[in-house]
């Protein structure tokens, strides 16, 4: 009987507390409903705001707008400029001796909360949305050349729906921090979509791209550049390392470079870190000379933003590195 008494008592308690159980269930449902009503409006928040709080690779970069005026131009053009992404991956291609250094570099290139490998697809997506006349890649898109880094770059460039120009710099073409042989390194360079001198001719003006300009110009490259200048059309030059000149703006740039790069003037100019030999000196004289038809120089390398005159008629533009989330869009117009 004791067992029967206990069982009956237990059931009686359930019946007695049934109203409380129903109340708790209703309360839970009410909380869930309130939560749904609260969360639902958040879905209407623009992606640009939400993207600050997650690392899913949907990061939308900051866009710096600039205008280049070429007097007499009949049409208007738009170009996206991107440089210094310093994309890198950590895998068995990295030498054991360099592993710690590469981990540090990876953290540096992920300073905005997104790895460069995540930022690149966002840049490609933005380019496809904006549909500029072309995307101009200004060098050091890779932090070092490796099979995996080149593969990621190639796969993303294949998704571009607009024309592009890609000039390389030292980070793009060197297998630093790996154990690749010089022969393997040369083979990997063939994966990069770049040539020493590139030209986009828009009839009214020309975009001239110069690769590997952390090194001196070859006589062959100089000859090709002369042919472009000889057309007489306005020229927009894209190269990785900025140029030096005798303007007050260039003096400011020299000071900024020293402040940011251990007292080094990382520019092309006599007495600078990149001191020109004869072919490169001749190129700089053509670019900066009184009869030059160069209207603008787009450069990277310094990892800070700058705009200043290099001649009375030419302006040099430098931007923050793409790994910080910044790209630029140039409007080229006649007014």
N, C-alpha and C positions, 0 to 999 in steps of 0.2 A: 504493500500500500504506500509505503514511503516513496517508492519510485514513481507510482502513478500520481501521487500528490505533487511531486516535484514537476512532472511533465505538464500537468494541468495548470500549475502555477505559472510556468514559463509561457504557455500559450496565452494565458490570461494577460500577462505583461505585454505580449506583442499586440494583442487586441487593444489593450489600454493605451499603448503608445502609438497606435496606428496613425492617429492624427498628427503626431510629431514627425513621423517618417514622411508622411505626405507633405507636410510643411517644408521639411528639409529638401525634398526633391524639387518642390516648386521654387524654393529659394535658389537652388543650384541652377535650374533652368532660367530663372530671372537674371542671375549673374552672367550666364553664358550669353543670353540675348543682349544684355547691356554691353558686354564686351564686344560682341559683333557689331553693334551700332556704333561703338567708339572707334573700332579699328577700320570700319568701312571707309570713313572719310579720308583716312591716311592714304588710301590707294589713289586718291586724287592728287596727292602731292606730286609736283613735277619730278621726273626722274633725276634731274640735275641735283635736287635737294636730297632725295633719298640716297643717291649714289655716294654721298659723303660718308655714309654710315655703314657701308658694306664693301667687301673686297671681291666682288663677283666678276670683275673685269669690265663692268659697264661704266667705268669712269669716263666722264665727258671732260675733255681738256679745256683749259682757258684759251681763248682765241684773241690774239692781238691784231687789231685791224690797222693797216697802213695803206697809203695811197701813193703811187708813183705817177707823176704827171709827165707825159711825153708830148710836148706841144705839137699840135697838128694831127694827133692820132684820131682816126675816124671812129673806131670801135672801142668798146670797153671790155677788159679781160680781168679774170680773177684767178689767182694762183695761191695754193696753200704751200707754206714753207715749213719744213720740219727738220730738225737736226739734233744731234747729241742725245739720242735715246739711250745709248749704251746698254743695249739688250744683252743679257748674259744668263746662262743657265749653269747650274752646278751639277756636274755628273762626272763619270769616270774619264772624260776627256781632260779634266783639270788635273794637273800634276799634283802629287801628294804634297810637294814642297810649297805649292801655291794655294792650297785649299783654304787656309785661314784668311789670306789676303782676298781671295775671291769672295768669301763669305762677307767680308767687310764691304767690298765693292757692290755686292748684291744688296746689302742693306742701304747703301748710299743711293743706288738707282731705284730703290723702293721707298724713297723718303716721303712720297705723298700717300703712302698706304697701299700702293699698287705696284707690283713688279713691272718692269719695262715690258716683259712678255705679255702682261695683261693690258698695258697701255697701248701697245701697237695695234691690236684689233680695234680698240676704241678710236684710234686715229684713222684707220682705214674706213671704219663705219662712218665717221664724221665726214671724211672726204667724199664718200659715196652719197651722203645726204646733201652736201653743199654743191657737189658737181662742179668744181672749178675747171678751168681750161686745162690745168695740169697740177700735179703735186710735185714739189721740188724738195728732194731729200738732200740735205746739205752736209752729210758725212757724220761719222761716228754713230751711226745707227746701231752698230754692234759695239760691244765693249771689247771683244776680242773675237778673232775668227776661229770658229770650230764648226764641225759638221752639224751639231744640233742647233747652234745659234744661226747658222746660215739657212738651215731648213725652216726654222720658225720665220725668219725674215722672208724667205721665198714663198712660203705658204700664204703669208699675209699679203704680200705684193700681188700674188695671183688673184686676190679677191678685189683688187682695185678696179673700179669701173670707169676710170678716167686715165688719160696718159700721165706718165710720170718721168722725171729725170732723177737719177741717183748718182751723186758724186761721192767717191769714197775718201776716207781719211786714214790716218795711221791705225786707229783701232779697228777699222773695218777689215784691213788687209793683213794684219799681223796676228799670228797664233800665240800671242803672249800667254803665259800661265798654262801652257799645254806642253806635251812632249812630242808634238808633231815634228817630223823632219822637214828640211827645207823643200824637198820634193813633194811631200804631202801638203805642205803649206801652199805651194804653187798650184797644186791641183784644186785645193779648196777655193782659191781665189777665182777660179773659173766659174764658181757658183754665183758670184756676185754680178748683179746687173749693171755693170759700169764699164766705161771706156775712158781713156785719158782726156779726150776732148769731146764734148757733146753739144749739139746745137738743136734748138727748137726755133724754127723760123715762122713767124706769124705775119710775114710780108711787110707789115708796118714797123716791126722791130724784131730783135733776136734775143733769145735767152742763151747764154753761153755758159756751159758747165765745165769746170776744170777739176778732174779727180786727182787724188793723191797729192794735194798741194801742201802737205807737210814736208814734201820733198821738192827738190829743185825741178824746174821744167826741163823736159828734154827738148833738143832742137826740133824734133818732129812735131811735138805739141805746140811749140812756139810758132812754127810755120802754119799750122792749122788755125791758131788764134789770129795770126796776121790776116789770113784769108777772111775771117769773120769780120774783123775791124775794117777791112778794105771794102766791104759792101756799102759802107756809109750809113747803114741803118743804125738807129739807136740800139744800144746793147745793154742788157741787164746781165751782169756776171754773177754766177753762183760758184763759190769755192769755200772750202772749210775754214782756212785761216784768213783772218781779216788783213787788210793792207794798211800800211802806215803812209802818212803824207806830211806835208809841212803846214797843214792847217791848224788852227787853234783847237778844233774839235779832235783832231788826232792826238794832240798833246794831252787832252783830257783822257782819251782812250789809253794812252801809254801809262798815265798815272793809275787809272783803274786796273789795268792789267797787273801792274806792280803790286797794287794793294791786294789783289785776289790771287796772285800766282807767285808768291815768294820772291818779289822784286824782279820778276822776269817780264819783259815786253814780248808777249807771244803774238807778234805781228810780223808781216813781211815788210822789211825795210832795212836799210843799211844801219848796222850797229844793233839791230834788234835780234831777238832769239833766232828768227829765221832770216839770216843775212843772205841776200841773193847772189848767185853766181851770175855769169854773163847772160845766158839765155833768160833767166828769171828776171834779172835787172832790166833787160830790154823789154820784156813784157810789162813790167811795172811802169816803165817810162811811157809806153804806149797807152797804158790805162790811165795814167795820171797827167799826161801831157796836155798842152793847150789845145791840140786839135783832136783830142779823144772824143769818141762818140759813145762812151760809157755813161749811162745815166744813173745806174745804181749798182751796188755790190751787196749781195746777200751772203752772209757768213755765219759761222758758228764758233765752236772751239773754246770760247772764253767763259761760257756758262753764266753769262749775265746779259741783261738787256742794255742796248746802246743804239743811238742813232746820231749820226753826225756827218758833216761834209768832209769829203776827201779831196774834192776840187770845187771850183765855183759852180759846176753844173752836175756833180755826182754826189749822191748820198750813200753812206754805208749803213746797213741795218744788221744788228745782231740781237738774238733773243735768248731768253732763258732756255735751258736744255729741255728736250721733250720729255725726259724722265720726270720732270717736275710737273708735267701735265700741260705745258704751254706749247701751242703752235701759233703760227701767224697766217693771216690771209691778206694778200696784196691785191688791191684793185689798181690796174694799170689803165690810165685814161688820158685823154687829150686835154682835159680841163680841170 
